[in-house]
Amino acid sequence: MSLKVPTMAEMIARGENPDVLFWVGCSGSFDDRAKKITKAVVKILNHCNVKFAVLGTEESCSGDPAKRAGNEFTFQMQAMMNIQVLNGYEVKRIVTACPHCFNTLKNEYPELGGNYEVIHHTQLIQDLINTGKLAINDGSIYKGKKITFHDPCYLGRANDVYEAPRELIEKLDAELVEMKRCKSNGLCCGAGGAQMFKEAEKGNKEINIERTGDALDSNATIIATGCPFCNTMMTDGVKHFEKEESVKVLDVAELIANAAEL
């Protein structure tokens, strides 16, 4: 199936307006692993006939890494450029598969003049299932499998979104097993606060190793994530424990797309 990904410019040129703008983000655009998550989201949007568009080359980094690293000036430059483009297209609703983009667009753009309804991809997929636009095949490929969900910091603790991803996992007929530290008591994967882009400071253990240990203790065979950064950190953690054969790390969108056989 060929993916249809219209740009905002193309859509406006045809005199149309999308219902939602898909904010792809840096990871989803450039990281080879995260591109698979982007494709899974697009497959779901295409399958459900959601009228969406992307900014394409007009999308710049949301500014999250610059802000977290303490460079407020660079953040404001990036944010203002994006807001100018978004407001130029009169964008009202944005969906993103990255909690870092989600948090920044939702909570930090308004004070710079960017006011949008911003939702995480798990919330959109949950809505598509609840409204009957997306169906998971009975006897999904994940039926009976043990899946644990790692809460991304900027989705869970920062924005109180805990139920949407879990509800989706339960729709798979899978067994959702929680880690000891989960939801509001979850542990960071180690990539937040711009740590994704630098070497770790000295210590006796990497955070992602500690967190992957939590996931492996749950005896799950699949670690579900809702963030491309978390996906990278947990995948590296699984490699550290040499469990790549027995434990898979997949984004919730990938689980749903696979189960719906898209």
C-alpha positions as CSV (number, residue, x, y, z in Angstrom):
1,M,0.0,0.0,0.0
2,S,1.4,3.3,-1.0
3,L,1.4,6.0,1.7
4,K,-0.4,9.3,0.9
5,V,1.2,12.2,2.8
6,P,0.0,15.5,1.4
7,T,1.8,18.7,2.4
8,M,0.0,21.7,3.8
9,A,1.1,23.7,0.7
10,E,-0.4,21.2,-1.7
11,M,-3.7,21.0,0.2
12,I,-4.1,24.8,0.4
13,A,-3.3,25.0,-3.3
14,R,-6.2,22.7,-4.0
15,G,-8.4,24.9,-1.9
16,E,-8.7,22.3,0.9
17,N,-8.1,22.4,4.6
18,P,-7.0,19.4,6.6
19,D,-8.8,18.4,9.8
20,V,-5.5,17.8,11.5
21,L,-1.8,18.7,10.9
22,F,0.6,15.8,11.6
23,W,3.7,17.2,13.2
24,V,6.4,14.7,12.3
25,G,9.2,16.0,14.4
26,C,13.0,15.6,14.0
27,S,13.2,12.0,15.1
28,G,10.2,10.9,13.0
29,S,11.8,12.7,10.0
30,F,15.4,11.7,10.2
31,D,16.0,8.8,12.5
32,D,15.7,5.5,10.6
33,R,14.0,3.7,13.5
34,A,11.6,6.5,14.2
35,K,10.6,6.8,10.5
36,K,8.9,3.4,11.0
37,I,6.7,4.9,13.7
38,T,5.9,7.8,11.4
39,K,4.9,5.3,8.7
40,A,2.7,3.4,11.2
41,V,0.8,6.6,12.1
42,V,0.4,7.5,8.4
43,K,-1.0,4.0,7.6
44,I,-3.6,4.5,10.3
45,L,-4.5,8.0,9.2
46,N,-4.8,6.8,5.5
47,H,-6.8,3.7,6.5
48,C,-9.3,5.8,8.5
49,N,-9.5,8.5,5.8
50,V,-8.4,11.2,8.2
51,K,-7.9,14.4,6.3
52,F,-4.4,15.4,7.4
53,A,-1.3,17.2,6.0
54,V,2.3,17.6,7.0
55,L,4.4,20.8,6.8
56,G,7.2,18.9,5.0
57,T,10.3,21.1,4.5
58,E,8.5,24.0,6.2
59,E,8.6,22.1,9.5
60,S,11.5,23.0,11.8
61,C,12.5,21.5,15.1
62,S,10.0,22.4,17.8
63,G,12.8,23.8,19.9
64,D,12.4,21.3,22.8
65,P,16.1,20.2,22.9
66,A,17.4,23.8,22.8
67,K,15.1,24.9,25.6
68,R,15.9,21.8,27.8
69,A,19.6,22.4,27.2
70,G,19.2,26.0,28.4
71,N,19.4,27.8,25.1
72,E,16.2,29.9,25.4
73,F,17.3,32.2,22.5
74,T,17.5,29.3,20.0
75,F,14.2,27.9,21.3
76,Q,12.4,31.2,20.7
77,M,13.9,31.5,17.2
78,Q,12.8,28.0,16.3
79,A,9.4,28.4,17.9
80,M,8.7,31.8,16.3
81,M,9.5,30.4,12.8
82,N,7.2,27.5,13.3
83,I,4.4,29.6,14.8
84,Q,4.6,32.0,11.8
85,V,4.2,29.0,9.4
86,L,1.4,27.4,11.5
87,N,-0.5,30.6,11.9
88,G,0.0,31.4,8.2
89,Y,-1.9,28.1,7.4
90,E,-4.5,28.8,10.1
91,V,-3.7,25.5,11.7
92,K,-6.1,24.6,14.6
93,R,-5.4,21.0,15.5
94,I,-2.1,19.2,15.6
95,V,-1.2,15.5,16.2
96,T,2.3,14.3,17.0
97,A,4.0,11.0,17.8
98,C,6.6,12.7,19.9
99,P,5.7,13.8,23.5
100,H,8.6,16.3,23.4
101,C,6.9,18.1,20.5
102,F,3.5,17.5,22.0
103,N,4.5,19.2,25.3
104,T,6.3,22.1,23.7
105,L,3.6,22.9,21.1
106,K,0.8,22.5,23.7
107,N,2.3,24.3,26.7
108,E,5.1,26.6,25.5
109,Y,3.9,27.9,22.1
110,P,0.8,29.8,23.4
111,E,2.9,32.5,25.2
112,L,4.7,33.1,21.9
113,G,1.4,33.4,20.0
114,G,0.9,29.8,18.9
115,N,-2.5,28.5,20.2
116,Y,-3.5,25.1,18.9
117,E,-5.3,22.0,20.1
118,V,-2.4,19.5,20.4
119,I,-3.0,15.7,20.8
120,H,-0.7,12.7,21.1
121,H,-1.0,10.0,18.5
122,T,-2.3,7.5,21.1
123,Q,-5.2,9.9,21.8
124,L,-6.1,10.2,18.1
125,I,-5.9,6.4,17.6
126,Q,-8.0,5.9,20.7
127,D,-10.6,8.2,19.3
128,L,-10.5,6.5,15.9
129,I,-11.2,3.1,17.6
130,N,-13.9,4.5,19.9
131,T,-15.8,6.1,16.9
132,G,-15.6,2.9,14.9
133,K,-13.3,4.2,12.2
134,L,-10.6,1.7,13.1
135,A,-11.1,-1.9,14.0
136,I,-8.6,-4.4,15.5
137,N,-8.9,-7.8,14.0
138,D,-10.2,-10.5,16.3
139,G,-7.4,-12.8,17.4
140,S,-4.8,-10.1,16.8
141,I,-1.2,-11.2,16.4
142,Y,-0.6,-9.9,20.0
143,K,-3.4,-12.0,21.6
144,G,-2.2,-13.2,25.0
145,K,1.2,-11.6,24.7
146,K,2.6,-9.8,27.8
147,I,3.1,-6.2,27.0
148,T,4.4,-3.5,29.3
149,F,4.1,0.2,28.7
150,H,6.9,2.7,29.5
151,D,5.4,6.1,30.2
152,P,7.2,8.9,28.4
153,C,7.8,11.8,30.9
154,Y,6.3,14.5,28.7
155,L,3.2,12.5,28.0
156,G,2.6,11.1,31.5
157,R,3.9,13.2,34.4
158,A,4.0,16.5,32.4
159,N,0.5,16.2,30.8
160,D,-1.4,13.5,32.7
161,V,-1.9,11.3,29.6
162,Y,-1.8,7.7,31.0
163,E,-4.9,5.9,29.8
164,A,-4.9,6.3,26.0
165,P,-1.9,4.1,25.4
166,R,-3.0,1.5,27.9
167,E,-6.5,1.4,26.5
168,L,-5.0,0.7,23.0
169,I,-2.8,-2.1,24.3
170,E,-5.8,-3.7,26.0
171,K,-7.6,-3.5,22.6
172,L,-5.0,-5.9,21.3
173,D,-6.3,-8.8,23.5
174,A,-2.9,-8.7,25.1
175,E,-2.0,-8.9,28.7
176,L,-0.9,-5.4,30.0
177,V,1.6,-5.9,32.7
178,E,2.7,-2.8,34.6
179,M,6.3,-2.1,35.8
180,K,6.7,-1.5,39.5
181,R,7.4,2.2,38.6
182,C,4.7,3.3,36.3
183,K,2.2,6.1,35.6
184,S,2.9,9.1,37.9
185,N,5.7,7.1,39.6
186,G,7.3,6.2,36.3
187,L,11.1,6.5,35.7
188,C,12.6,8.5,32.8
189,C,14.3,6.5,30.1
190,G,17.3,8.9,30.3
191,A,16.7,10.9,27.0
192,G,14.7,13.8,28.3
193,G,16.1,17.3,29.0
194,A,18.2,17.1,25.8
195,Q,20.2,14.2,27.3
196,M,19.3,12.3,24.1
197,F,22.0,14.3,22.3
198,K,25.0,14.1,24.7
199,E,27.1,11.5,26.5
200,A,25.9,10.6,29.9
201,E,27.5,12.1,33.0
202,K,29.6,9.9,35.3
203,G,27.7,7.5,37.5
204,N,27.5,3.9,38.3
205,K,24.6,3.0,35.9
206,E,22.9,4.5,32.8
207,I,19.3,5.5,33.4
208,N,18.1,3.5,30.4
209,I,19.7,0.3,31.8
210,E,17.9,0.9,35.1
211,R,14.6,1.5,33.3
212,T,15.0,-1.5,30.9
213,G,15.6,-3.6,34.0
214,D,12.2,-2.5,35.3
215,A,10.6,-3.6,32.0
216,L,12.4,-7.0,31.9
217,D,11.4,-7.6,35.6
218,S,7.7,-7.5,34.4
219,N,8.4,-10.6,32.2
220,A,6.8,-8.8,29.2
221,T,7.9,-9.9,25.7
222,I,7.1,-6.5,24.2
223,I,8.0,-3.1,25.6
224,A,5.6,-0.6,24.2
225,T,6.6,3.1,23.9
226,G,4.9,6.3,22.9
227,C,8.0,8.4,22.2
228,P,10.8,8.0,19.7
229,F,13.4,9.0,22.3
230,C,12.2,6.4,24.7
231,N,12.1,3.8,21.9
232,T,15.9,4.4,21.2
233,M,16.8,4.3,24.9
234,M,14.8,1.1,25.7
235,T,16.1,-0.6,22.5
236,D,19.7,0.2,23.6
237,G,18.8,-1.2,27.0
238,V,17.5,-4.4,25.6
239,K,20.7,-4.8,23.6
240,H,22.7,-4.2,26.8
241,F,20.9,-7.2,28.4
242,E,21.3,-9.2,25.1
243,K,17.6,-9.8,25.0
244,E,17.0,-8.6,21.4
245,E,15.7,-12.1,20.4
246,S,13.1,-12.4,23.1
247,V,12.0,-8.8,23.8
248,K,10.8,-6.4,21.2
249,V,10.5,-2.6,21.6
250,L,7.6,-1.2,19.6
251,D,5.6,2.1,19.5
252,V,1.9,1.8,20.3
253,A,1.1,3.0,16.7
254,E,3.2,0.1,15.3
255,L,1.3,-2.4,17.5
256,I,-2.0,-1.0,16.3
257,A,-1.0,-0.9,12.7
258,N,0.3,-4.4,12.8
259,A,-2.8,-5.8,14.6
260,A,-5.1,-4.1,12.2
261,E,-3.0,-5.6,9.4
262,L,-2.5,-2.2,7.7
